[in-house]
Amino acid sequence: MKAIKARKIYTYGEKYIENGIILEENGKIIEIGTDIELPGDIEILDYSDKVIMPGLIDGHTHVGVWGDGESGGGFDGNEMSRVIAGDVHIIDSINIRQKSFQTALEGGVTCVQILPGSSNAIGGTACVSKTHGASLESMIINKDSGLKGATGENVKRRHGQLNNHGTVTRMGVASKIRQYFTDSKNYMEKVELATEKGETFKKELLYEAGVKVLKREMPFRVHAHRHDDIGTVIRICNEFNIDYSIEHCTEGHLIKELVGGQKATVMLGPGLTSSVKVESANYTDKNPKILSDAGAKVCLITDHPFLSLRYFIHYAGIVHREGLSFDDTLKSITINPAVALGVSHLVGSLEKGKDCDLVVLGGEPFTIEGRIEGTMVNGTCVWER
Amino acid sequence: MLLKNCNALVFDKSLKKYRFKIKDILIKNGKVAKIDDEITGDNLMTVIDMKGKYVTPGFVEPHCQVGLNEHGSGIMGKDVDESSEAVNLNCYALDAINMLEKGFEDFRASGITTAGIFPGNNNVIGGFGTVVKCCGSVVDQAVVKKNAGLKVSISNLSKKDSNIKNNAPITRMGITALLKQTIFSSIHDGTDDMKEVIEGKLPIVVYCQRHDDIMTAIRFSKEYNLDYKLVGLADYQTVKTEILKEDKSFVVGPIMRYGDSEETRNRDVYTVLDEADMGSLGSLTTEHPVINGRYIGLQGGIAVQNGLDYYKALECLTINPARFLNIDDQVGSLEVGKDGDIVVWSGLPLEPLTKVEMTFINGDIVFDGGVL
């Protein structure tokens, strides 16, 4: 058991307590407030001149599966041998000794969703992991957190132009996605019928993930930058009546009524980079503000390593500068992604019963003074500046 | 035009450092005509009250590809690396700069008024760079310095495009061999610009990241008495004694960019910079579009978070890059006689939440974020 003291503790979005205390035991918050009686011999971490906020959560990263400055052979994010790779699971590509996990801690990021890349129309199953732990199994808090899909340039380039896999055009990409869910549906019905009759059947790994999505046990998480690609994602997902999140949603601000009207979960970013690609030409730091106002559920993302997790909080600062309220900006890097990833019962805010994942800042968030000074995962200090 | 009550970044002669002080600034014929505690304007003059605003000289981006590597246009808008040859002595960035590209708009809105634009890093010799003001539609009218030096790249990148075609260079020693032969050939039948390079009148601007490449750049330049400047410098910490000994301008960055390749893996923000390191010679770059120039101020703020003195960070974005490009007599500080390149900030510059409210180039308002 230990007590963590701070000048100010942001608990949930912009809600805070001053001169607060967090009581931690076995990695969980067992009490949080100002008037807490402490046992005499308890270990005290004193941050009385500092600010604490919940550990940051990035809902779209490639931590541990991308090259990331290390020698070749480390690119395990895209199973590019096929345009439909519903059979692969990102868990089998993650290298927890790769330095991006350390980078995450330096950026105050305690929880990430790790997704396959966007070269494939169907990229494989994603998972949600803490950024520190002894083994991958002990770090994962949602093993099947979504099925990655992709539209637009990346699929066209990889499977249309470089290989002739039937995705030369946008309509070709959409047809592949539709075919996958149609096949998954047929498979699901076949399995149900066989189960009913007590007959044996051959399991098809390719469609197992599709069935999970169709049963709404996990969402379809689709890479879409351009407004028409976003429209295609919404159209197909509504056709199959499945849950979805729109990854990047760069031109969402151009069709805010559609995206907002759907109350869609949008994973916006990466920021602080450049729009060299055609499909990201209309990138604006105002997108989160516009889509939040329109009714979408806004989460910010780094797409690490495309923006380093070290600068996640700086990206959020710019988004706040460009109009998203302080409360919504803090939520967009903590509780909103926790909800979107199905892990809000564990993380995303500092509340009794939740995991003790937090960041220590030198001052207020989004200021030079408020640099990240330390990071705690499951009640353990895992990084200090 | 008269700017009243600016909290202006000016040189404090007693401290020998830049500090913010309340000043009035008079701009005439595109130049800074007077800076004083109180200047009285006449009736014909446009007067803007800058009370509560911070005012700095326009930022100088020393090494970037704005206008060459076009925003949102894919391969057809990418005029960075000629790559048909490993050595491109007849290429001039000047011939590929699209002044109407959105990058320039972003630069103006972020306080960058001058840009050093150089060919990319994928060829051993990419061609000659140029310096422009970030406004207007005709590059020839925007030019500050037509020839800013010969771009050289000693890196994994300069092997990359050749490797695909199995042409030289395949190795690091192959890179240097090409450079040496280029000098030999140019002594006999080089262009006028190459003659200037050989005579040390025009610098080579060398992209190098790894410690051994940095040392190769220094060794090669000294062997042939070339003037040189280094950019990139991921392994700065490893060989900084050697770099600083040479007393040459250099550019570090972009520090916000993660070490995304093997040779830039030490681009570690925590060990890079302190005040003594940067001195009067070190500059910061976004290497736009590697990091969009839009975030030049934020990157400065991050350098401060990681230990760089605040005012030194401002120097690394203004006067030091002006020295790097040899235009410090014209831009880089608020000083009488220099160009009227001025940025007005909503709060303390480099703070993540501070916005650019107004940008002037040569005394003209080129960006107005809603102040007027």
Contacts between the chains, C-beta under 8 A, distances in Angstrom:
chain1	res1	chain2	res2	distance
A	67	B	260	7.7
A	68	B	258	7.6
A	68	B	260	7.2
A	69	B	258	7.1
A	69	B	259	4.0
A	69	B	260	6.0
A	69	B	261	6.4
A	69	B	262	6.3
A	69	B	264	6.7
A	69	B	265	3.6
A	70	B	262	7.0
A	70	B	265	7.2
A	71	B	262	5.8
A	103	B	258	7.2
A	272	B	256	6.5
A	272	B	291	6.6
A	272	B	292	7.3
A	272	B	295	5.3
A	272	B	298	7.2
A	273	B	291	6.9
A	273	B	292	6.6
A	274	B	71	7.4
A	274	B	288	7.0
A	274	B	289	3.5
A	274	B	290	7.1
A	274	B	291	7.1
A	274	B	292	4.4
A	275	B	71	5.6
A	275	B	72	4.9
A	275	B	289	7.9
A	275	B	292	7.8
A	276	B	69	6.5
A	276	B	71	7.2
A	276	B	72	7.2
A	276	B	74	7.5
A	276	B	78	7.6
A	276	B	289	5.6
A	277	B	72	7.0
A	277	B	74	6.5
A	278	B	72	5.6
A	278	B	73	6.4
A	278	B	74	4.6
A	280	B	72	6.7
A	281	B	71	6.4
A	281	B	72	2.4
A	281	B	73	7.4
A	282	B	72	7.4
A	304	B	258	8.0
A	305	B	258	5.4
A	305	B	260	6.0
A	307	B	258	7.9
A	308	B	256	7.5
A	308	B	257	7.6
A	308	B	258	3.7
A	310	B	258	7.3
A	310	B	269	7.2
A	311	B	256	5.9
A	311	B	302	7.3
A	314	B	256	7.9
A	314	B	298	6.0
A	314	B	301	8.0
A	314	B	302	6.5
A	314	B	352	6.1
A	317	B	298	7.7
A	317	B	352	3.7
A	317	B	353	6.4
A	318	B	295	7.4
A	318	B	298	6.6
A	318	B	352	6.5
A	320	B	353	6.8
A	321	B	352	6.6
A	321	B	353	4.9
A	321	B	354	7.8
A	321	B	355	6.5
A	366	B	352	5.2
A	366	B	353	5.7
A	367	B	351	6.2
A	367	B	352	6.7
A	367	B	353	7.0
A	368	B	301	5.1
A	368	B	304	5.4
A	368	B	305	5.7
A	368	B	310	7.9
A	368	B	350	6.8
A	368	B	351	5.7
A	368	B	352	7.3
A	371	B	305	4.0
A	371	B	306	7.9
A	385	B	270	7.9
